[in-house]
Amino acid sequence: TGGSARAWSLDGRWTPVRGIDMLGAVSRTDAIDGSGPGTLSQSAAVQWTASPRLQVSTTYSHTTSNFGNALVAGSSGREIVSIRTDWALFRHGSVAAGVAYVDPGTSRETRQLNASWNQRLWR
């Protein structure tokens, strides 16, 4: 049998000063008849553009799924905190690096590190 769902979302962006963008979002999805799980997602981000060549951003997100099944009561969630830097070293190349903490402060905590070099080969 197929189910139906209802969903809503709200997004916002604010630029308090030139070079700083603050973003936020909230969304929710639920099964109309209450038979399936519902999910609530929240996120916030701040992005700083120090110059045309340097950008730093940080993000926080939290998602919670509530189980609507009488046999599986409760909820589960995921929390992610991250920071990333993008630096254009010269016209055709850039470096990016970041770190993310998944479920910080819990027994499921993990850290993800990433770095990349981007080089444009053709004009």
Accessible surface in RSA format (square Angstrom, percent):
REM  Atomic radii and reference values for relative SASA: ProtOr
REM  Chains: A
REM  Algorithm: Lee & Richards
REM  Probe-radius: 1.40
REM  Slices: 20
REM RES _ NUM      All-atoms   Total-Side   Main-Chain    Non-polar    All polar
REM                ABS   REL    ABS   REL    ABS   REL    ABS   REL    ABS   REL
RES THR A   1   195.10 138.8 111.93 113.5  83.17 198.2  94.54 127.0 100.56 152.0
RES GLY A   2    82.56 101.8   0.00   N/A  82.56 101.8  41.58 114.1  40.98  91.8
RES GLY A   3    76.18  93.9   0.00   N/A  76.18  93.9  34.59  94.9  41.59  93.2
RES SER A   4    73.22  61.9  57.79  77.1  15.42  35.5  24.44  52.0  48.78  68.3
RES ALA A   5    66.62  61.2  37.58  58.0  29.04  66.1  37.69  53.1  28.93  76.6
RES ARG A   6   137.00  57.5 130.16  66.3   6.84  16.3  59.78  81.7  77.21  46.8
RES ALA A   7    76.18  70.0  40.34  62.2  35.85  81.5  41.34  58.2  34.85  92.3
RES TRP A   8   133.25  53.5 122.01  59.1  11.24  26.4 116.72  62.2  16.53  26.8
RES SER A   9    78.25  66.1  48.46  64.7  29.79  68.6  17.27  36.8  60.98  85.4
RES LEU A  10   121.56  67.7 118.49  84.8   3.07   7.7 120.52  84.6   1.04   2.8
RES ASP A  11   108.99  76.3  82.23  81.8  26.76  63.3  33.53  78.9  75.46  75.3
RES GLY A  12    41.98  51.8   0.00   N/A  41.98  51.8  36.75 100.9   5.23  11.7
RES ARG A  13   166.60  69.9 128.24  65.4  38.36  91.3  43.23  59.1 123.37  74.8
RES TRP A  14   159.43  64.0 156.61  75.8   2.82   6.6 137.14  73.1  22.29  36.2
RES THR A  15    69.73  49.6  46.61  47.2  23.12  55.1  36.90  49.6  32.83  49.6
RES PRO A  16    50.66  36.9  21.77  19.8  28.89 105.0  24.62  20.3  26.04 161.8
RES VAL A  17    87.97  57.9  79.88  72.3   8.08  19.5  87.97  76.4   0.00   0.0
RES ARG A  18   236.28  99.2 204.30 104.1  31.98  76.1  81.70 111.7 154.58  93.7
RES GLY A  19    23.41  28.9   0.00   N/A  23.41  28.9  17.08  46.9   6.33  14.2
RES ILE A  20    52.99  30.2  52.62  39.2   0.37   0.9  52.62  37.9   0.37   1.0
RES ASP A  21    25.20  17.7  25.20  25.1   0.00   0.0   2.12   5.0  23.08  23.0
RES MET A  22    73.83  38.2  71.24  47.1   2.59   6.2  68.37  58.1   5.46   7.2
RES LEU A  23    69.50  38.7  62.43  44.7   7.08  17.8  65.11  45.7   4.39  11.8
RES GLY A  24    30.35  37.4   0.00   N/A  30.35  37.4  24.63  67.6   5.71  12.8
RES ALA A  25    33.47  30.8  28.76  44.4   4.71  10.7  30.23  42.6   3.24   8.6
RES VAL A  26    48.61  32.0  47.66  43.1   0.94   2.3  48.24  41.9   0.37   1.0
RES SER A  27    40.97  34.6  40.38  53.9   0.59   1.4  21.36  45.5  19.61  27.5
RES ARG A  28    64.23  27.0  62.98  32.1   1.24   3.0  16.02  21.9  48.21  29.2
RES THR A  29    59.76  42.5  59.44  60.3   0.32   0.8  36.79  49.4  22.97  34.7
RES ASP A  30    27.76  19.4  27.26  27.1   0.49   1.2   8.17  19.2  19.59  19.5
RES ALA A  31    20.44  18.8  13.87  21.4   6.58  15.0  14.65  20.6   5.79  15.3
RES ILE A  32    95.95  54.6  80.01  59.6  15.94  38.4  80.01  57.6  15.94  43.3
RES ASP A  33   110.99  77.7  73.00  72.7  37.99  89.8  48.34 113.8  62.65  62.5
RES GLY A  34    45.48  56.1   0.00   N/A  45.48  56.1  32.81  90.0  12.67  28.4
RES SER A  35    78.14  66.0  53.16  70.9  24.98  57.6  44.13  94.0  34.00  47.6
RES GLY A  36    20.97  25.9   0.00   N/A  20.97  25.9  14.90  40.9   6.07  13.6
RES PRO A  37    80.53  58.7  69.98  63.8  10.55  38.3  69.98  57.8  10.55  65.5
RES GLY A  38     5.78   7.1   0.00   N/A   5.78   7.1   2.71   7.4   3.06   6.9
RES THR A  39    43.72  31.1  42.45  43.0   1.27   3.0  23.67  31.8  20.04  30.3
RES LEU A  40    48.62  27.1  47.81  34.2   0.80   2.0  47.81  33.6   0.80   2.2
RES SER A  41    35.06  29.6  34.16  45.6   0.90   2.1  21.77  46.3  13.30  18.6
RES GLN A  42    76.03  42.5  74.64  54.6   1.39   3.3  14.46  30.8  61.57  46.7
RES SER A  43    43.96  37.1  35.78  47.7   8.19  18.9  20.68  44.0  23.29  32.6
RES ALA A  44    51.56  47.4  48.73  75.2   2.84   6.4  50.29  70.8   1.27   3.4
RES ALA A  45    22.30  20.5  18.82  29.1   3.47   7.9  20.46  28.8   1.83   4.9
RES VAL A  46    56.02  36.9  54.87  49.7   1.15   2.8  54.92  47.7   1.09   3.0
RES GLN A  47    52.83  29.5  52.27  38.2   0.56   1.3   1.69   3.6  51.13  38.8
RES TRP A  48   118.19  47.4 118.18  57.2   0.01   0.0  98.65  52.6  19.54  31.7
RES THR A  49    53.65  38.2  43.84  44.4   9.81  23.4  34.51  46.3  19.15  28.9
RES ALA A  50    43.52  40.0  10.60  16.4  32.92  74.9  12.54  17.7  30.98  82.1
RES SER A  51    46.32  39.1  38.43  51.3   7.89  18.2  38.12  81.2   8.20  11.5
RES PRO A  52   140.46 102.4 102.06  93.0  38.40 139.6 110.67  91.4  29.79 185.1
RES ARG A  53   111.96  47.0 108.35  55.2   3.60   8.6  45.68  62.4  66.28  40.2
RES LEU A  54    56.35  31.4  55.24  39.5   1.11   2.8  55.40  38.9   0.95   2.6
RES GLN A  55    60.13  33.6  59.76  43.7   0.38   0.9   8.91  19.0  51.23  38.9
RES VAL A  56    36.82  24.2  35.30  32.0   1.52   3.7  35.47  30.8   1.34   3.6
RES SER A  57    26.28  22.2  24.42  32.6   1.86   4.3  10.15  21.6  16.13  22.6
RES THR A  58    55.37  39.4  54.30  55.1   1.07   2.5  39.38  52.9  16.00  24.2
RES THR A  59    52.67  37.5  50.03  50.7   2.64   6.3  33.73  45.3  18.94  28.6
RES TYR A  60    84.01  39.2  83.32  47.4   0.69   1.8  67.20  50.5  16.82  20.7
RES SER A  61    30.93  26.1  30.75  41.0   0.18   0.4  18.08  38.5  12.85  18.0
RES HIS A  62    53.86  29.4  53.39  37.1   0.47   1.2  25.95  26.7  27.91  32.5
RES THR A  63    46.44  33.0  45.58  46.2   0.86   2.1  26.34  35.4  20.10  30.4
RES THR A  64    29.77  21.2  29.75  30.2   0.02   0.1  22.94  30.8   6.83  10.3
RES SER A  65    29.80  25.2  29.32  39.1   0.49   1.1   9.67  20.6  20.13  28.2
RES ASN A  66    57.85  39.9  57.14  55.2   0.71   1.7  24.81  59.7  33.05  31.9
RES PHE A  67    84.54  42.3  69.03  42.8  15.51  40.4  69.58  42.2  14.96  42.8
RES GLY A  68    40.68  50.2   0.00   N/A  40.68  50.2  22.27  61.1  18.40  41.2
RES ASN A  69    73.29  50.5  65.17  63.0   8.11  19.5  18.81  45.3  54.48  52.7
RES ALA A  70   104.50  96.1  65.08 100.4  39.42  89.7  77.53 109.2  26.97  71.4
RES LEU A  71   165.24  92.0 132.42  94.7  32.82  82.5 135.33  95.0  29.91  80.5
RES VAL A  72    79.17  52.1  75.59  68.4   3.57   8.6  79.17  68.8   0.00   0.0
RES ALA A  73    91.81  84.4  60.18  92.9  31.63  72.0  62.60  88.2  29.21  77.4
RES GLY A  74    46.49  57.3   0.00   N/A  46.49  57.3  35.72  98.0  10.77  24.1
RES SER A  75    69.48  58.7  36.85  49.2  32.63  75.2   5.06  10.8  64.43  90.3
RES SER A  76    52.54  44.4  44.26  59.1   8.27  19.1  35.63  75.9  16.90  23.7
RES GLY A  77    25.10  31.0   0.00   N/A  25.10  31.0  14.92  41.0  10.18  22.8
RES ARG A  78   113.31  47.6 111.35  56.8   1.96   4.7  40.37  55.2  72.94  44.2
RES GLU A  79    48.40  27.8  48.24  36.5   0.15   0.4   5.17  10.0  43.23  35.3
RES ILE A  80    59.60  33.9  59.21  44.1   0.40   1.0  59.21  42.6   0.40   1.1
RES VAL A  81    54.98  36.2  54.98  49.8   0.00   0.0  54.98  47.8   0.00   0.0
RES SER A  82    30.25  25.6  27.51  36.7   2.74   6.3  15.12  32.2  15.13  21.2
RES ILE A  83    83.69  47.6  81.84  61.0   1.86   4.5  82.64  59.5   1.05   2.9
RES ARG A  84    93.11  39.1  91.82  46.8   1.29   3.1  39.73  54.3  53.38  32.4
RES THR A  85    49.24  35.0  48.15  48.8   1.09   2.6  29.13  39.1  20.12  30.4
RES ASP A  86    45.47  31.8  43.98  43.8   1.49   3.5  22.61  53.2  22.86  22.8
RES TRP A  87   131.00  52.6 130.68  63.3   0.31   0.7 113.01  60.3  17.99  29.2
RES ALA A  88    31.22  28.7  28.76  44.4   2.46   5.6  28.76  40.5   2.46   6.5
RES LEU A  89    63.17  35.2  37.59  26.9  25.58  64.3  38.65  27.1  24.52  66.0
RES PHE A  90    91.82  45.9  88.96  55.1   2.85   7.4  89.67  54.4   2.14   6.1
RES ARG A  91   177.90  74.7 149.50  76.2  28.40  67.6  70.03  95.7 107.87  65.4
RES HIS A  92    43.00  23.5  38.01  26.4   4.99  12.8  36.14  37.2   6.86   8.0
RES GLY A  93     5.91   7.3   0.00   N/A   5.91   7.3   2.92   8.0   2.99   6.7
RES SER A  94    31.07  26.3  30.75  41.0   0.32   0.7  16.69  35.5  14.38  20.1
RES VAL A  95    47.92  31.5  46.29  41.9   1.63   3.9  46.34  40.3   1.58   4.3
RES ALA A  96     2.76   2.5   2.29   3.5   0.47   1.1   2.65   3.7   0.11   0.3
RES ALA A  97    47.40  43.6  44.38  68.5   3.02   6.9  44.61  62.8   2.79   7.4
RES GLY A  98    13.51  16.7   0.00   N/A  13.51  16.7   8.53  23.4   4.98  11.1
RES VAL A  99    31.27  20.6  29.15  26.4   2.12   5.1  30.10  26.1   1.18   3.2
RES ALA A 100    13.78  12.7  13.78  21.3   0.00   0.0  13.78  19.4   0.00   0.0
RES TYR A 101    80.15  37.4  80.15  45.6   0.00   0.0  44.41  33.4  35.74  44.1
RES VAL A 102    12.44   8.2  12.44  11.3   0.00   0.0  12.44  10.8   0.00   0.0
RES ASP A 103     3.21   2.2   2.51   2.5   0.70   1.6   0.70   1.6   2.51   2.5
RES PRO A 104    44.60  32.5  33.43  30.5  11.17  40.6  33.68  27.8  10.93  67.9
RES GLY A 105    76.22  94.0   0.00   N/A  76.22  94.0  40.45 111.0  35.78  80.1
RES THR A 106    67.35  47.9  48.28  48.9  19.08  45.5  57.83  77.7   9.52  14.4
RES SER A 107   124.97 105.6  75.20 100.4  49.77 114.7  59.42 126.5  65.55  91.8
RES ARG A 108   120.02  50.4 106.51  54.3  13.51  32.2  64.96  88.8  55.06  33.4
RES GLU A 109    67.72  38.9  45.71  34.6  22.01  52.4  11.64  22.5  56.07  45.8
RES THR A 110    70.75  50.3  64.78  65.7   5.97  14.2  66.16  88.9   4.59   6.9
RES ARG A 111   159.63  67.0 130.13  66.3  29.50  70.2  25.92  35.4 133.70  81.0
RES GLN A 112   100.00  55.9  95.15  69.5   4.85  11.5  33.22  70.7  66.78  50.6
RES LEU A 113   142.97  79.6 112.28  80.3  30.69  77.2 112.29  78.9  30.68  82.6
RES ASN A 114    78.84  54.4  66.91  64.7  11.93  28.7  41.33  99.5  37.52  36.3
RES ALA A 115    83.68  76.9  51.19  79.0  32.49  73.9  51.84  73.0  31.84  84.3
RES SER A 116    49.95  42.2  38.16  50.9  11.79  27.2  43.93  93.5   6.02   8.4
RES TRP A 117   133.11  53.4 106.74  51.7  26.37  61.9  96.44  51.4  36.67  59.5
RES ASN A 118    78.65  54.2  74.08  71.6   4.57  11.0  27.91  67.2  50.74  49.0
RES GLN A 119    76.86  43.0  50.21  36.7  26.65  63.5  26.94  57.3  49.92  37.9
RES ARG A 120   131.01  55.0 115.53  58.9  15.48  36.9  56.74  77.5  74.27  45.0
RES LEU A 121   130.00  72.4  94.98  68.0  35.01  88.0  98.44  69.1  31.56  84.9
RES TRP A 122   202.54  81.3 192.50  93.2  10.04  23.6 168.52  89.9  34.02  55.2
RES ARG A 123   228.32  95.9 168.66  86.0  59.65 142.0  78.08 106.7 150.24  91.1
END  Absolute sums over single chains surface
CHAIN  1 A     8940.0       7115.0       1825.0       5443.3       3496.7
END  Absolute sums over all chains
TOTAL          8940.0       7115.0       1825.0       5443.3       3496.7
